Amino acid sequence: MTDAARGHSTATLYEASASAAHVCEPALRAAWPGARVAGPAFTVHGIGGDNLALHRAVAAAPAGSVLVVDLQGARHGHWGEILAVAARQRGILGLVVDGGVRDVAEQAELGFPVFARHVTVVGTGKEHPGRFDAPVRVGDVVVRPGDLVVGDADGVVVVPADAVEETLDRADARVAEELRALDAIRAGVTTLEYYNLSVEPGT
């Protein structure tokens, strides 16, 4: 898969990042099985229980971006099928939201990647316009505009914009090493042997 993360998984990016990548809380996870997203963050700060900021963000975000939204973990269905269809029409790659969403079956059928803290039918208001393109806190991680955001079945990681190229190069090298390890293991080498792991008592 070719994407802004060169197709690398969240686990690979985290391990390859030399501590640059930040991992969102495990509670922030894919709303439907198989969801994956990778792209630069378009940051949104809204008010939990209100989704006007999301409607405005869909109209404002550039194609090829990922909406990253701070809604304070609110247990409301801020995002659903209609916004997903609108976002897809605008070329937005996906959504990472510290809050709730709904219509997950419809979004799975659409193939629109969503990562959220809650799935809930509780409705929202439309009064607070929110603000864009400023640092936000999502899943206990500070995300800045343009940071690389990657979500998959293992969670969500954020790579600061100034560390992306180095991290991706390290990830390429890590994948190559893992392929060598897998070849050796399939040939009969144990993981203890390959990684030179000690089995002496007390070590």
N, C-alpha and C positions, 0 to 999 in steps of 0.2 A: 504494500500500500504506500502510495506517495502522498505526503501531506506536510504540513508545517513542521512536524516532528520526525520527518523521514520515515514514518511508519513505526517508530519505536514505541514500545509499551511504557506505561507509567513506571513500572518497576525498573526497567532498563534505564530510563532517564534519571530516576532517583539515584540508582547505584552509580551511574556514570557522571553525576553532576559535580563531584568534589564538594559536596555540601551546599551547592548553589541552589538546587531545587528545593522547594518547600512542599510538604505534603498536607493536603487539607484533611480535616478530621474524617475518620472513617464513616461517620453518620452522613456525610455528603457523598452520595453514591448514584449510580445509574438508575434512572427511573424505570427503565425497561432493559431486559437482557440483551446483550450484544451492542449496546450503545457505545459509540466511540467518537471523540471529537478532539481536534488539535488545531489551534490557531491563535492569533494574537488577541489579547483581551480588549474588549470595549467595555469599560467599567461603568456601572450604574449604581447609584445609591438611592434607594427608595425608602418608603415607610411600610413596615410590616402591616399586612391587612389591606393594602391598597396597591393596585397594579397600573395606575396611570403612567408611572415612570417606565414600565415595560412597553406599553403601547407607544410612548414617545421614543424609546430606545430603538424599537424595531424600525421606526421611520428614519432615525438618525444614524444608526450604525452603518459603517461601510461594508460592502460585500466582502466575504472572506474573513470576517471577524467572529469572535465568540463573545456572546453577552455574558458578563460576569457581574452578578447582581447581589448586593447586600440588602437583604430584607430582614435582618436581625433574627433569622431563624423562625420567623412567624409561621404558625400552623394554619395557613390559608392556601387555597388553590389559586395562586397568583397567575399561573400560566396554564393554558390548555390548548386544545386543537386549533382554535381560530388564530391565536398568536403564533403557533408553530407554522401554520400554513402561510401566514403573512411574513414570518421571518424567512422561510424557505423561498418565498417569492422574491425577497430582497437580497438573497444570496448570503444570508447569515448562516454560519456553520453549525451553531448549537447554543445551548444555554447551560450555564453553571449558576445556580441560585441558592443562596443561603436562606431558604424558606420553603414553601410548599408548592406543589403543582398538582394538576389533575389531568384527566383524559389521556392517561399513559398508554392505554391500548391503541388509541387512535394515533398517538405520536409514534408508537412503535411501527404501526402499519405505514405511516408516512416516512419513517426512517429518520426522524428528526432527533438528534441526540440531546438528551436532557439529563442533567445531574442536579439532584436536589436533596434537601434534608428530609422532606416529608412528602407523602402522597396523600391528598385529602380533597374532599369535595367542598370544604368550607369556602364560601364566596368572599369577594373583596369589594372595596369601594374604589372610586376613581376620582380622587380629589388632590392628591399630592404629586406634583410634576417630577420630583426627583432631580438629581443632577448627574452629569456625565463627565467622563474623562478626568477623574480624580482618583487617588488611591482609595480602595475599599477593603474591608475585612470580610472575607468569605471563608467559611470552614476554618476559622482561626488563623488564616493566612492573609497577610496584606498583599493585595494584587494591584499592580500599577498598569496604566494604559500601555498596551503594546507588549506586556509580558506574554510569554508562551504558556498557554493553558492546555493541558492534555488530560482527558478523562477516558477511562476504559473500565473493564470489569473489576479492576483492582483498586480503583479510586481516582482521585484527581491530584495532579501535581502542577506546580507553577514554577516556571523557570524565568528568572529576571531577564529582561530584554538584552542586557549587556552580557549575559552569560550563555545565550542560546547557541551560538555557533560552536563555541568550545564544548558545550555539553553534548551537542549532536555529534561532533567528531569523536568524543570519548565514547558515546553510545555506539557508533559504528564499530569502533575497535572492540568494545565489550561484546557485541553480538558475534563478531568474528571469533573471539576467544571462546565464547560459549558453544559455537558450532564445532570448534576443535574438541572441546570437552565432551560434547555429545557423541562425536565420532569415536573417541577413545572409550567412552563408557559402553557404547554399543558393541565395541570390539572386545569387551570383557574386562577392561580396567575398572577397578572399584573407585568410588568417589574418594575413599580414604587415600588410595594410592595417587590418584590424579592430583588431589589438592595437598598431598603430603601432610595429612592430618595425623597427629600423634594419638596413639591408643594406649600409651603407657599410663598406669595408675597414677593419679595425682597430677597429671599434666593437662 
